[in-house]
Amino acid sequence: MSSRRQGRRPGGRPAEPEGPVLVYGRNPVRELIRAGRRPVQEVWALAQAADDPVLEGITVQVKRREDLARLAGTGGHQGMVAITEEYPYADPQAVLEGDGPIMVLDEVQDPRNLGAVARVADAAGFAGLVIPTRGSPGITPVACKASAGAVEHLPIARIGSIVAFVNDLAGSGRWAAGADADRGQDYREVQWDPSAVIVLGAEGAGLRPRVREVCDQLVRIPMRGRVGSLNLSTAAAVLAFRAAAGG
């Protein structure tokens, strides 16, 4: 994977990013262009993908498969790689004021999980997704690919403290439901409404204790099978569509 890396100069100022900012995969590139939230400098594509109608008006360079793999840093480019700019994170207050529930991820480490949850939140009509500045990979090319381009449409905000964000929700008229497989109430018994904020913890570790403590309510998804848990994005989907439906 190729992406920009941030360093620091001797004087303390951030160094110039190294390398292009990329989005790869047919759906992610298509949604990048359709959303129009960040400019596309050019697209590298296989010959059979270069005539995609969504690329009209975009500078397209026809390349070999191995050239695309070298640029993207992966063979999973699906014949299309876009060169664009850094991801435009949303203002947290704007997300809070949006229509519909909100998803919060507490130090989720895998960009694939982050992208998959963003796809769920977008599909369920959420107001946005909130992630921490530290302890999260942010919206990387891998996360873009895993979201199938949903990150280009869904407002995603980065904040310094999940604890402070959740603790201050009452002032915005929202309430937090933290996912906890051991302590939570059956999610089907919860009175969901559009002001809900679903808080999901990291892979394996779950919610950090301090985050758990500031949630208004803990919820769980009962398991009937022999496997004791769901993966992160599946759990997010179960809770997200229930919250979006209300009741």
N, C-alpha and C positions, 0 to 999 in steps of 0.2 A: 504494500500500500504506500502510495506517495501522498504526502500532505505537508503542510507548513509546520515547522518547528520553531517555537519561540525561545530565544536565548536572551542574555543580558549583556550589554556593553559595559566596559569598565566604569563609566560614569553613572551606571544604574538605570539607564534608559533601555527599554526593550530593543533587542536586535531586530533587524529586518527579517521577516519570515523567509525561510528557505524553501524554494521550490513552489510549484503551482498548487492552488487549491483545486481539488478534483471532486467530481461526482461521476460514478461509473454505474453501468447497468441501464438497460433500455427504459424501464419505468422511472427510475430516479432521474435520469436526464430529461425525460419528457416532462415530468412534474416540475423540475427545476425551471424549465423554459416556460411552462404554462403558468406557474405561480408568479414569475416575474419579480421575485423579491430580491434577487441578486443577479447581476449581469453575467452573461455568458460570453466569454471572449472568443472561444471557438470550440468546435466539437471534432474529435477524431472518431472515425467510424469505419467499419468494414464496408465494402462496396454495396453489399446487400442491405445495409442499414442506412446508408447515406441519403436515400431518397425518402426517408420517413417524412410525412407532411409536417410534423411538428418542427422540423429543422429549417423550414422555409425562412429565409432572411438571416440565418445564422451561418457564419463562416464554417465550412465543413472541410476537413482534410481526410481523404480516403487513405486508410492505412492497413497494413497487414495485421493479422491476429497477434503475432508476436510483438509488434510495435505497441499495440494497445496494452498487452500484458505488461510490457516493460514500463509504460507510462503509469498504468494503474497500480502496478505492483502485485497484480493477481490475474489469474486466468478467468476469474468470474466477472469479466467486464461486459459480457453479453453483446459484444460488438460495438459498444458506444461509450466514449469517455468525454466528459465536458470539462473545460478549464473555466473556472469561475472565481468568485471572491469568498472571503470568510463568511461563515454562517451569521445571519443577522438575528441575534437573540432578542426576544421581546422584553418589554418593560414589565417587571413583576406586577406592578399596580394595574397595568392594562389587562394582564391575565386575570387578576382577582376581580376586575370589574366586567369581565366577559360573561357571556351567556353560557350556562351549562356547568357541569361539574369540572373539577380540576384533578389532574393526576400529579402526584409528587413522588419522586424516586429518591430514596435515602441511600446514597453511596452505592448505587448499582454500578458494577465494574465493567461488565461486558458490553461493548458497543452494539453487539447484535441484539442483546436484550433491550437495551435502550431504544434502538430503532424499532424493534417489534412492539414495544409498549407504546411508542409514539404512533405507530400504525393503528393500534387498538384505540387509542384516545381520539385520533382523528375520525376513525370509522364510527365511534360512538357519539360523536358530536360534542366533544369536550371543549371547554373554553381554552384549555392549554395544558402544558406540561411544565413542571418546575423541577430543576435539577440543581445540585450544589456546584459551586465553582471548583471546590476541591473534592476529591473522592469520586469524581465522575469523569468519563472520557470526553464528555461533550459530544457535539454533533460532528463526527468524523465521517470520512467516506464510507467506512464500514457501517456506521449507524444509518447513513443515508440509504445505502443499499438494502439493509435489513428492513427499513421502513417502507420500501417500495415507493419512495418519493414523498411520503406523508409529511416528513419534517419540513418540506418546502411550503406547506400550507398551514400546519398546526403552529400556533404561537408557543414558543419554548423559551422559558426564562431561566437564567442562572442567578443564584443568590448565594450570599456568603454563609448563611446559617439556616439549615432546615428547621432546627429547634425554634429559632426566633420567628421564622416565617409561620410555622404551625401555631406557635404560642400567640401570635398576633391576629389570628384569623377572625376572632370574635368581632374585632373592630370593623371587619369588612362584611359582616353578616353571614359568614361561612362557618362550617364546622368540619372537623377532621375525623375521618374513620381510618384508623391504622390497621393494616392486615397483620393478624397474629394467630397462627394456627393453634396455639396452645391456650391462650387466654381469651380469645375473642368470642363474641356472640355470633350465632348462626346468621350469616349475611341475609338470609331470606326473612329473618324476623326484624330486620332494621327498617326504620321508616326513612327511606331514601328520598331526596329531593334535589333540585338543581344546584343548591348551595353546598353540596357535599364536596369534600376534598379527600380523595383516596390516597393514602400514604403507604407505599410499598417499600420494604427493606431490601437490602443487598442479597445477592444469591447465596443461599446457604445460611448466612448469618441472620437474616431478617432485620427487623427494626432495631436500631440502637436503643438502649435503655432510656436515654434522655428524650429521644423522639417519641418513644412509646408513652412516656409519662405525660407528654403535653397533648396527646391526641384526646379528643372528646370521647371517643368510643373505639373499642377494639372489635374487629370482626374476623370471622374465620369462614372457610369453605369446608363443610364436612366432607370427609373422604369415606367412601363405601368400599373401595377396592383394597387390594393388598399393598399398593404403592401409597406411601403416606403423605405425598404432597404433589402439587402441580408445579410445572416450571413457571417462571416469573410472568411471561407474557400471557400464558393461559389463565393464570390466576387474575391478572389484570383484566383480561377480557370478560371473565365471569362477573367480577365486581363492577366493571365499567358499564356494561350493558344493563345490569340491574339498577345501578345508580341513575343512568340516563332515562330508564323507564319510569323511575319513581315508585313510590308505594312500599 
